[in-house]
């Protein structure tokens, strides 16, 4: 069976509707004919179900399609991989005659057993490992990263951070404190500030029997100063934070505040290469649970490099935490949770 290029899609006649569309979910039916996107036609050529398209066998058709751009090779590899996994897949990016393409997903993958038009399992965006992509565009998509050896790795990208905090505590007022270099020391704090609210670390170490002084990060101190817990001026603490780490301090402080307001306890994520590790429910430091998430704070216009994204997600998974990216502006935070996915 042969196909014909027409308006940048491939038209196949004969019994193509029954063989390709009705039985296997390829293309779109147009009367007795089937209209195939280039990726679908290439896959059928590769499988030997089509002989040629305008006289071109698979090699020539694939090569010419790749030369046209739009990441055809990466999209074809992903399409073929998902088909081999038993899914029906519809290309979104290919320009169907008279229709515009959605600029975000490349492929729509239907639930197992569902043909095109049925329930959707994944909306897939395909990228190469050297590309960059806007963080703000990923929510609701499945990211398929094709590496230099043509292997495909999938990531589920979901809006929200899954934060459901249940940590309760009362804060005291106007505690005696000193701003010292890149931290604050709060003197003679009530035990609950560390033991229940989990702010700071005791000056004499976390195993100290008596907490005579509590070392606070500049983020913790800025948050507490704004809440009236410290004797320090909040603006002075924030200014010191900006001096220490630049504009990034404001973004991190915005996220820190939002998490505390949700009843979530954020602590440094330095050991994990993140901004924060978070605890949803802290009853006491003595009975501290495992943290549930790692949070990396980025600007709203941040662009992910897939290799860095894979590193963050792999590390979070390795320590049994979810990886959350906080897109923080001047007064707004949007969360994006990213996890490895096996379709």
C-alpha angles and dihedrals in degrees: 000000000000133000133214127218112234124167089344094304128094121244120203124188136184113058092341093119093059096038101042111017107031098035102034109018099244121150131331126300118240105179107295091343131081124219113211130195113234092256092053092048091048091051092051090048090050091051092047094243089119121044100200145342111221087339094309120126121208098280096054095039092048093046094050091046091052090051089057089066129216091123092285095165094052092045092049092050091051093045091051092046093052092046089052089053089060102258130133107233131194122197114232103180098057112099108247111201111273094004134097121226126239103248095216114051119050097189136023113213118199127215114271109282092017120114124211108300092037130100114319120233100180140005102209130208113193122210137164119242092252097052127098124221134189114260092214092062099055105075110115094015134107110227117217111195116195111202129207091271091053096250117142124225120188129212127187112220115197131178114244134037101245091238113163105162125192103173113132128190142140121236124219124224135253101351115190107259142166128212105223121178106293099353145041128236117210112201125219095352121179111265092243093066089071102017098051108012092038097220117159132333128276113262090231093048134279093280093058113132092217123033102218092162135014123210111216129192115237089253092054092044093049090050093048093044090054089050090053095246096120131054090229127102108254093217091056091053092047091049089053089050091053090049091052100046109004127228090339088077092067093052092049092046091052091054092043092054093047092051093049090049088056092055091255121133113221118198129175115292094197094122088058097042091251136110096243144007111206138213120201097196125022118177095168139342089241090061097036113165125216114278114254105207145026116218127202115190117217137167118266090250093049116143118210123225104212093226092056090045091052091050093052094046094045092050093048091049091048091059093041098251133122119246114234127183117203113208099203126189130173093292106354138077128193119185126215121189116202125189138167113264133199107198 
